[in-house]
Amino acid sequence: MATVTLQNVRKSFGKTDVIHGIDLDIADGEFIVIVGPSGCGKSTLLRMVAGLETVTSGEVKIGGRLVNDVEPMDRDIAMVFQNYALYPHMSVFDNMAYGLKIAKTPRSEIEERVASAAELLQLEPYLHRKPRELSGGQRQRVAMGRAIVRKPAVFLFDEPLSNLDAKLRVQMRLEIKALQRKLGVTALYVTHDQVEAMTLADRMVVMNSGVADQIGKPLEVYADPQTAFVGGFIGSPPTNFLNAGLIPGLATGNTIGIRPEHLTLRADGRLQTTVAYTEALGAETLIHCRLPDGNQITARQDATQRIPAEGESIGITWNDGDAMLFDAGGRRTGQV
Amino acid sequence: MAERNGMVEKRGAGLWLTHLGLIIGVLFIFFPIWLAFVASTVTQADIVRPPMPLLPGDQFFTNYGRALTSGVNAPVATMLLNSMAMALGIAVGKIAISLLSAFAIVYFRFPLRKLFFWLIFLTLMLPVEVRIVPTYEVIANFGMLNSYQGLILPLIASATATFLFRQFFMTVPDELAEAARVDGAKPMRFFFDILLPMSRTNIAALFVILFIYGWNQYLWPLLITTDPDMNTIVMGIKQMFPSGDDTADWPVIMATSILAMVPPVLVVVGMQRLFVRGLVESEK
């Protein structure tokens, strides 16, 4: 168990800068999720913490110790990879025990640690199977088991759930959260899935092309995004962005963002729209409307409310406090 | 549906016809070998008197005994041993060197990596026959004529095998190497613990091919072995043929030929099991 500190960490591949200086303080036992679209540098950042990628400049500290030039195995970390990276010719037991064997741990202790990890992950019946004889979820558990037996100070997860089907993903998500709580280990988790980020994180880091746009508690980030990118990336369906020029009294060039759940359909709205199509999801209904300027805007309403017909002309409105104002550069400038 | 079944499980006349075709083919290929076997079990007199015998005689033990212990120039047992040493040396050596060079090329970044890769590639264009004179010179200067080293070393580098392993290593996901690194495995540990066991089916396949390649070497052993005790079996057979007016000891020559065929057959049959097991266990 340890803290992780990143100080102005940068990474370039040749002349291309991938990470433009990230500062992050992770408290002991905290679950941090790094979320962003593909190519934003989130995996690179994680791999720098793991020691699989060199740090171009800045400092990476684990437990207060500078680890920039320390080999992965000496960093007291364990990593779970996206494709699990299990050794195909080894049994589940050997996969989990491999790191301990290299560290010359006594045989009895290896058996004890693997047994307790297997019990924790319900892998006991499969210890003698090869990875290919396991299902995706079980392989995922083995990969986690391999991380657990090392008793690391920090867990690193690199999109561990993206190879699983949707149902299993939800289940494993809960298991990972429960496991991390139980073991109390600091965790750094990379994902492109904002739902995973919202549900797992104590704090999340939203990355956008090599920059940490916002770091904060999930609900704070959701409620109060600091950039238009964060507002658009976190939340599904995404925040609607309107040209501020459409609203009387606001300067053109700026943008306002309104979450779908904050929009209300009324006969006399602030804006007049046409319903393009509707998606009834059961508990809620998404209504996609077309604005006079051709842009689309999505409202989310309760299933109990009337679903307007496609092609119907309808007004749309919101409370002033729910509209977020962004400047031309995408930075948040306040409420409307 | 009936037709589709027919594709998988042929019944009736078609089945018999295809089998008949295959059997004729096998007999056609096998007949000369059968003749050689028959000739190795009869006396010299039986062979030279027409018609040729088509059924084995009673001289099996005499002929094979004579071949193994005395032969014509050198005892066949010695030649078999030499061939075995050469074929095993070449097969094992080639596999070891190719594995290591492929490992270096795929997993390490060192200066001139590309150049070395192309140098290896270039050797494909230089089989033994092309470089035979300079190679002979080198081996002679090292004093390796009439030695196992001389037989094995010039044939031990293999661009083909290096390529095969390179291609295979490139299909191994990078995460596996990274996982091993996080687990604390140093490069050679990763090589022996993970890469080597994963390549075992490739190794088995290559071993069969390379063993037969080494076993069938003719020109190179012929050139550098002058001592009959260093003869290999394939060149030995040729040397048993009489020159001038001598009479050929056909039963012994045929016995030698049969004996020369046995080890490659055993390797193929033995390795086939590993092959099939490897194929069934195939994994990504």
Boltz contact constraints between the chains, C-beta under 6 A:
constraints:
  - contact:
      token1: [A, 52]
      token2: [B, 178]
      max_distance: 6.0
  - contact:
      token1: [A, 72]
      token2: [B, 181]
      max_distance: 6.0
  - contact:
      token1: [A, 72]
      token2: [B, 182]
      max_distance: 6.0
  - contact:
      token1: [A, 73]
      token2: [B, 184]
      max_distance: 6.0
  - contact:
      token1: [A, 79]
      token2: [B, 182]
      max_distance: 6.0
  - contact:
      token1: [A, 81]
      token2: [B, 175]
      max_distance: 6.0
  - contact:
      token1: [A, 83]
      token2: [B, 175]
      max_distance: 6.0
  - contact:
      token1: [A, 85]
      token2: [B, 175]
      max_distance: 6.0
  - contact:
      token1: [A, 85]
      token2: [B, 176]
      max_distance: 6.0
  - contact:
      token1: [A, 85]
      token2: [B, 179]
      max_distance: 6.0
  - contact:
      token1: [A, 87]
      token2: [B, 194]
      max_distance: 6.0
  - contact:
      token1: [A, 88]
      token2: [B, 283]
      max_distance: 6.0
  - contact:
      token1: [A, 89]
      token2: [B, 197]
      max_distance: 6.0
  - contact:
      token1: [A, 89]
      token2: [B, 198]
      max_distance: 6.0
  - contact:
      token1: [A, 98]
      token2: [B, 183]
      max_distance: 6.0
  - contact:
      token1: [A, 99]
      token2: [B, 183]
      max_distance: 6.0
  - contact:
      token1: [A, 99]
      token2: [B, 184]
      max_distance: 6.0
  - contact:
      token1: [A, 102]
      token2: [B, 184]
      max_distance: 6.0
  - contact:
      token1: [A, 102]
      token2: [B, 185]
      max_distance: 6.0
  - contact:
      token1: [A, 103]
      token2: [B, 184]
      max_distance: 6.0
  - contact:
      token1: [A, 132]
      token2: [B, 283]
      max_distance: 6.0
